[in-house]
Each structure stands twice: as C-alpha cells, then as structure tokens.
Amino acid sequence: MTPAARGVYFDLLCIAWQEGGIPADPSALASWLGLSPKRFARIWTEIEDCWVHGSNGSLVNPRQERERTEAERVYEQRVEAGRQGGRPSKRKTVRKANG
C-alpha cells in the first residue's frame, strides 16, 4: 500500500469502528474523507479488497469485525464479573484471612 492508501485505510477503519461500517458509495466515502472522487478512486483500488458487504448494506472489514466480536465478548464477561462482585475468589480469600 502506498502511504496515501494506508492513511485512507486507517481513517476508514476508525470510521467503521465507530459507525459499524462505512458507506458502500465511493462518492460518499470521498466526501467523508475530504478527497476528490478521482483521487479517492485511485486510492480505493489499493484497499477495496479489505472490505466486504456487511449485513446492514455498509462495507465492513472482516478482521475488524472479528476484533469487535472479541471485544464485545470480553466486555460481557467483565459486566458479568461485576455483577458477581468483581473477583469473588479473592474476596473469599481476604475474608478467610481476616475472619
């Protein structure tokens, strides 16, 4: 990838993380990035293979979606641990030592 393509790719990954995907319309993407449609089209040829159509009609990056799924799984585990009082095994140890 050229430096310009890496920069656009990174910007699109950031947008996709926040929005759950990027528009499938190249002119909309060019506008979001502040690039002319012609310049964006040249760059897009280098990075378009990194994106696939998602379930909501937008484009998603498969690797990013795997990372999102893992992050959501870890988040849910931590929420559940919080509901159970954080680190119950350490609390029991502390109670035994003090009590």
C-alpha positions in Angstrom: 0.0 0.0 0.0 1.1 3.5 -0.7 1.3 5.9 2.2 -1.9 7.6 1.0 -3.7 4.3 0.8 -2.6 3.4 4.3 -3.8 6.7 5.6 -7.2 6.4 4.0 -7.4 2.7 5.1 -6.7 3.8 8.7 -9.2 6.6 8.6 -11.9 4.2 7.2 -11.1 1.7 10.0 -11.7 4.4 12.6 -15.0 5.4 11.0 -16.1 1.8 10.6 -15.3 1.1 14.3 -17.5 4.0 15.4 -20.3 3.5 12.9 -20.3 -0.2 12.5 -19.3 0.0 8.8 -18.6 2.5 6.0 -20.9 3.6 3.2 -20.7 1.4 0.1 -21.0 4.5 -2.1 -17.5 5.7 -3.2 -18.6 9.3 -3.6 -19.9 9.4 0.0 -16.6 8.0 1.2 -14.6 10.5 -0.8 -16.7 13.3 0.7 -16.3 12.0 4.2 -12.5 12.0 3.8 -12.4 15.3 2.0 -10.9 13.8 -1.2 -11.9 14.4 -4.8 -13.8 11.4 -6.3 -10.9 10.9 -8.8 -8.2 10.8 -6.1 -10.3 8.6 -3.9 -10.9 6.2 -6.8 -7.2 5.8 -7.3 -6.6 5.1 -3.6 -9.7 2.8 -3.3 -8.3 0.4 -5.9 -5.5 -0.4 -3.4 -7.8 -1.0 -0.4 -11.1 -2.2 -1.7 -10.2 -5.8 -1.2 -10.0 -5.2 2.6 -13.8 -4.5 2.7 -16.8 -6.7 2.2 -20.6 -6.0 2.2 -22.0 -6.3 5.7 -25.5 -7.3 6.8 -26.7 -3.7 7.0 -25.7 -2.8 3.5 -22.5 -1.0 4.5 -18.9 -2.2 4.0 -17.1 -3.8 6.8 -13.6 -5.0 7.4 -13.7 -8.8 8.3 -10.7 -8.6 10.6 -12.1 -5.6 12.4 -15.4 -7.4 12.9 -13.7 -10.3 14.4 -11.9 -7.9 16.8 -15.3 -6.2 17.6 -16.9 -9.6 18.4 -14.0 -10.5 20.7 -14.1 -7.0 22.4 -17.9 -7.4 22.9 -17.3 -10.9 24.4 -14.7 -9.7 26.8 -16.9 -6.7 27.8 -19.8 -9.0 28.6 -17.6 -11.2 30.7 -16.5 -8.2 32.7 -20.0 -7.0 33.1 -21.0 -10.4 34.5 -18.0 -10.4 36.8 -19.0 -7.0 38.0 -22.5 -8.3 38.7 -20.9 -11.1 40.8 -18.9 -8.7 42.8 -15.7 -8.4 40.8 -13.2 -11.0 41.9 -15.2 -13.3 44.2 -12.3 -15.8 44.7 -10.1 -13.0 46.1 -12.8 -11.7 48.3 -13.3 -15.1 49.9 -9.5 -15.4 50.5 -9.4 -12.0 52.1 -12.4 -12.8 54.3 -10.8 -16.1 55.5 -7.6 -14.3 56.3 -9.4 -11.6 58.3 -12.1 -13.7 59.8 
